[in-house]
Amino acid sequence: MSVVFEDVHYIYPSKVHALNGVSVEFQPSEIVALMGENGSGKTTFLKHINGLLKPTHGRVIVEGLVTSKASVAELSQKAGLVFQNAEDMFFESTVFDEVAFALRNFGYSEEKIRKRVEWALKFFELEPYANQSPFLLSGGEKKRLAMAIILAWGPRIVCLDEPTIGQDSIQKEKMRHMVKLLNLQGRTVVLASHDVEFVAELKPRIILLSKGRIIADGSSEEILTDLPTLEKASVLPPQLVAALKRVEDLGIDYRVLDVDEAVEKVVKAINR
């Protein structure tokens, strides 16, 4: 297993019970989306994968390492986390050095560091800003820099906290492409997102969280068309599902995520 949660509870010093008996397993090269209302436990869940948080009760196993017995440095080579607020990851004076920092700590040669940094900056269209301060980038550029920092060293597990915030439609499409590419390379991708349209097009396995508990776990087709369960998790359905639901009286099955399939169903209904 790539990641295993065994009856994980986490209680913050403020006494907030953020995770409440979470048990789940992720296979290698799986794409998983965590969804749910604010405060449902998504970010807390992600931080347990890379060891920033340790369970109050239960245990998390990442690539064979029990996180409570491993350092964040050890776990970071297996699992990288891109924070929702990208600036929380910045402290170097230039964009280039920001991406190079972890690689230097991991002991890569300067030549390999240069090649990896250049590749990451090119992929995320940040080459023109290599010598600028990361704090002068736009919101969307900062998010892409945070992604570049993690992907430069290529961890087996990539965790993304709200990856589409501040991104336009073109960058969202690149993000989808990147997630699928990581998947083809055998990496596990776990993302927390409120962007239901992005998730619907990505079609990952979906875990719905509510008050620190898993209330649903299944394919995107199962979860994003299950309107009562989505409502319990305070997640709106994709626009396509919502639109088809409104014409359900015509005999159209609204449980569809593919646009072409939806058009076919509507045409058939009209012809009837």
SULZI-V678334 format. One line per field, one symbol per residue. ss: DSSP state (h for helix, s for strand, l for the rest). A space follows every 50 residues. Layout:
# SULZI-V678334
ss=???
This chain:
# SULZI-V678334
ss=llssssssssslllllssssssssssllllsssssllllllhhhhhhhhl llllllssssssllsshhhllhhhhhllsssslllhhhhlllllhhhhhh hhhhhllllhhhhhhhhhhhhhhlllhhhllllhhhllhhhhhhhhhhhh hlllllssssslllllllhhhhhhhhhhhhhhhhlllssssslllhhhhh hhllssssssllssssssshhhhlllhhhhhhllllllhhhhhhhhlhhh llllllllhhhhhhhhhhhhhl
